[in-house]
């Protein structure tokens, strides 16, 4: 499985343990690029934040989910 992920490569081990320990992780610089990789079929799924403790809901992620009718697998 190829997973697109937002964030530093330091998250690699944790992400692999939560999803698939044999997954190929591809890192992207921002939410838009991470979702675009999914839309372009460069990855099979993408991990992006939907909220954080400082600002609450991340509207860009929510807007992209709605605009492209993407589904949330795990929260």
ROKOL-615465 format. One record per atom (N, C-alpha, C): residue number from 1; x, y, z. Coordinates in steps of 0.05 Angstrom, whole numbers, plus 5000, padded with zeros to 4 digits. Example, Ala and Ser with C-alpha at 12.3 -4.5 7.8 and 13.67 -1.06 7.14 Angstrom:
{1; {5264; 4886; 5156}};
{1; {5246; 4910; 5156}};
{1; {5264; 4934; 5156}};
{2; {5257; 4955; 5142}};
{2; {5273; 4979; 5143}};
{2; {5258; 5001; 5157}};
END
This chain:
{1; {5017; 4977; 5000}};
{1; {5000; 5000; 5000}};
{1; {5018; 5025; 5000}};
{2; {5010; 5045; 4985}};
{2; {5024; 5070; 4984}};
{2; {5007; 5091; 4998}};
{3; {5018; 5104; 5018}};
{3; {5003; 5123; 5034}};
{3; {5016; 5151; 5032}};
{4; {5000; 5171; 5025}};
{4; {5009; 5198; 5025}};
{4; {5006; 5210; 5053}};
{5; {5026; 5224; 5063}};
{5; {5025; 5234; 5090}};
{5; {5036; 5262; 5091}};
{6; {5023; 5278; 5107}};
{6; {5032; 5305; 5112}};
{6; {5050; 5305; 5136}};
{7; {5072; 5318; 5134}};
{7; {5089; 5320; 5158}};
{7; {5117; 5310; 5154}};
{8; {5133; 5313; 5175}};
{8; {5160; 5304; 5174}};
{8; {5163; 5274; 5174}};
{9; {5186; 5265; 5165}};
{9; {5191; 5237; 5163}};
{9; {5194; 5224; 5191}};
{10; {5195; 5240; 5211}};
{10; {5196; 5229; 5239}};
{10; {5170; 5214; 5246}};
{11; {5149; 5220; 5231}};
{11; {5124; 5206; 5236}};
{11; {5123; 5178; 5223}};
{12; {5143; 5171; 5209}};
{12; {5143; 5146; 5193}};
{12; {5136; 5122; 5210}};
{13; {5151; 5117; 5231}};
{13; {5147; 5093; 5247}};
{13; {5118; 5091; 5258}};
{14; {5109; 5114; 5270}};
{14; {5082; 5114; 5282}};
{14; {5061; 5110; 5261}};
{15; {5064; 5122; 5238}};
{15; {5044; 5119; 5217}};
{15; {5043; 5090; 5207}};
{16; {5066; 5079; 5204}};
{16; {5067; 5051; 5194}};
{16; {5054; 5032; 5214}};
{17; {5059; 5036; 5239}};
{17; {5047; 5019; 5260}};
{17; {5017; 5022; 5260}};
{18; {5007; 5046; 5256}};
{18; {4978; 5050; 5256}};
{18; {4964; 5040; 5231}};
{19; {4978; 5040; 5209}};
{19; {4965; 5032; 5184}};
{19; {4974; 5005; 5174}};
{20; {4998; 5004; 5164}};
{20; {5008; 4980; 5152}};
{20; {5039; 4981; 5155}};
{21; {5050; 4962; 5170}};
{21; {5079; 4964; 5175}};
{21; {5096; 4960; 5150}};
{22; {5084; 4951; 5128}};
{22; {5098; 4948; 5103}};
{22; {5091; 4970; 5083}};
{23; {5076; 4989; 5091}};
{23; {5067; 5011; 5073}};
{23; {5091; 5028; 5064}};
{24; {5088; 5037; 5039}};
{24; {5107; 5056; 5028}};
{24; {5096; 5083; 5033}};
{25; {5109; 5100; 5049}};
{25; {5099; 5126; 5056}};
{25; {5112; 5147; 5038}};
{26; {5095; 5165; 5027}};
{26; {5105; 5188; 5011}};
{26; {5097; 5213; 5026}};
{27; {5117; 5230; 5030}};
{27; {5113; 5254; 5046}};
{27; {5108; 5279; 5028}};
{28; {5089; 5295; 5037}};
{28; {5082; 5319; 5022}};
{28; {5083; 5344; 5041}};
{29; {5088; 5367; 5029}};
{29; {5093; 5391; 5044}};
{29; {5068; 5404; 5055}};
{30; {5045; 5400; 5042}};
{30; {5021; 5413; 5052}};
{30; {4996; 5395; 5047}};
{31; {4974; 5404; 5058}};
{31; {4949; 5388; 5056}};
{31; {4940; 5385; 5027}};
{32; {4941; 5407; 5012}};
{32; {4932; 5407; 4984}};
{32; {4948; 5386; 4968}};
{33; {4975; 5386; 4971}};
{33; {4991; 5366; 4956}};
{33; {4985; 5338; 4964}};
{34; {4980; 5334; 4990}};
{34; {4974; 5307; 5000}};
{34; {4948; 5296; 4988}};
{35; {4928; 5313; 4988}};
{35; {4902; 5306; 4976}};
{35; {4904; 5303; 4946}};
{36; {4919; 5321; 4933}};
{36; {4922; 5319; 4904}};
{36; {4936; 5293; 4896}};
{37; {4955; 5284; 4912}};
{37; {4967; 5258; 4906}};
{37; {4947; 5235; 4905}};
{38; {4928; 5237; 4923}};
{38; {4906; 5217; 4924}};
{38; {4889; 5219; 4899}};
{39; {4881; 5244; 4892}};
{39; {4864; 5248; 4868}};
{39; {4878; 5240; 4842}};
{40; {4905; 5243; 4841}};
{40; {4920; 5235; 4817}};
{40; {4928; 5206; 4818}};
{41; {4919; 5192; 4839}};
{41; {4924; 5163; 4842}};
{41; {4954; 5156; 4845}};
{42; {4969; 5175; 4856}};
{42; {4997; 5170; 4863}};
{42; {4999; 5154; 4888}};
{43; {4979; 5156; 4905}};
{43; {4978; 5141; 4930}};
{43; {4950; 5128; 4932}};
{44; {4948; 5108; 4950}};
{44; {4923; 5094; 4954}};
{44; {4905; 5107; 4975}};
{45; {4918; 5121; 4993}};
{45; {4903; 5136; 5013}};
{45; {4922; 5158; 5024}};
{46; {4910; 5178; 5037}};
{46; {4926; 5200; 5047}};
{46; {4918; 5205; 5076}};
{47; {4938; 5213; 5092}};
{47; {4933; 5220; 5120}};
{47; {4936; 5251; 5122}};
{48; {4914; 5264; 5129}};
{48; {4914; 5293; 5133}};
{48; {4899; 5300; 5159}};
{49; {4906; 5322; 5172}};
{49; {4891; 5329; 5196}};
{49; {4864; 5342; 5189}};
{50; {4844; 5337; 5207}};
{50; {4819; 5351; 5203}};
{50; {4814; 5372; 5225}};
{51; {4830; 5370; 5247}};
{51; {4828; 5390; 5268}};
{51; {4854; 5390; 5284}};
{52; {4859; 5412; 5298}};
{52; {4882; 5413; 5316}};
{52; {4874; 5428; 5341}};
{53; {4891; 5427; 5361}};
{53; {4885; 5439; 5387}};
{53; {4886; 5470; 5387}};
{54; {4900; 5482; 5368}};
{54; {4903; 5511; 5367}};
{54; {4880; 5525; 5353}};
{55; {4872; 5514; 5330}};
{55; {4852; 5528; 5313}};
{55; {4826; 5513; 5310}};
{56; {4824; 5489; 5320}};
{56; {4800; 5473; 5317}};
{56; {4799; 5460; 5289}};
{57; {4777; 5461; 5276}};
{57; {4774; 5449; 5249}};
{57; {4793; 5461; 5229}};
{58; {4804; 5444; 5212}};
{58; {4822; 5454; 5191}};
{58; {4804; 5456; 5166}};
{59; {4797; 5480; 5159}};
{59; {4777; 5484; 5138}};
{59; {4787; 5475; 5110}};
{60; {4813; 5478; 5105}};
{60; {4822; 5469; 5079}};
{60; {4817; 5439; 5075}};
{61; {4823; 5423; 5095}};
{61; {4818; 5394; 5094}};
{61; {4788; 5389; 5090}};
{62; {4772; 5402; 5106}};
{62; {4743; 5397; 5104}};
{62; {4732; 5406; 5077}};
{63; {4742; 5428; 5066}};
{63; {4733; 5437; 5040}};
{63; {4741; 5417; 5018}};
{64; {4766; 5407; 5020}};
{64; {4775; 5387; 5000}};
{64; {4759; 5361; 5001}};
{65; {4752; 5352; 5026}};
{65; {4736; 5328; 5029}};
{65; {4709; 5332; 5016}};
{66; {4697; 5355; 5020}};
{66; {4670; 5360; 5009}};
{66; {4672; 5364; 4978}};
{67; {4691; 5380; 4969}};
{67; {4693; 5386; 4941}};
{67; {4698; 5361; 4924}};
{68; {4714; 5343; 4934}};
{68; {4721; 5319; 4918}};
{68; {4706; 5294; 4927}};
{69; {4687; 5297; 4946}};
{69; {4671; 5275; 4956}};
{69; {4689; 5252; 4966}};
{70; {4709; 5259; 4982}};
{70; {4727; 5239; 4993}};
{70; {4716; 5229; 5019}};
{71; {4723; 5205; 5027}};
{71; {4713; 5193; 5051}};
{71; {4735; 5191; 5073}};
{72; {4726; 5194; 5098}};
{72; {4744; 5191; 5120}};
{72; {4744; 5161; 5128}};
{73; {4767; 5149; 5129}};
{73; {4769; 5121; 5137}};
{73; {4772; 5118; 5167}};
{74; {4789; 5134; 5179}};
{74; {4794; 5132; 5208}};
{74; {4797; 5160; 5218}};
{75; {4787; 5165; 5242}};
{75; {4790; 5192; 5254}};
{75; {4807; 5189; 5278}};
END
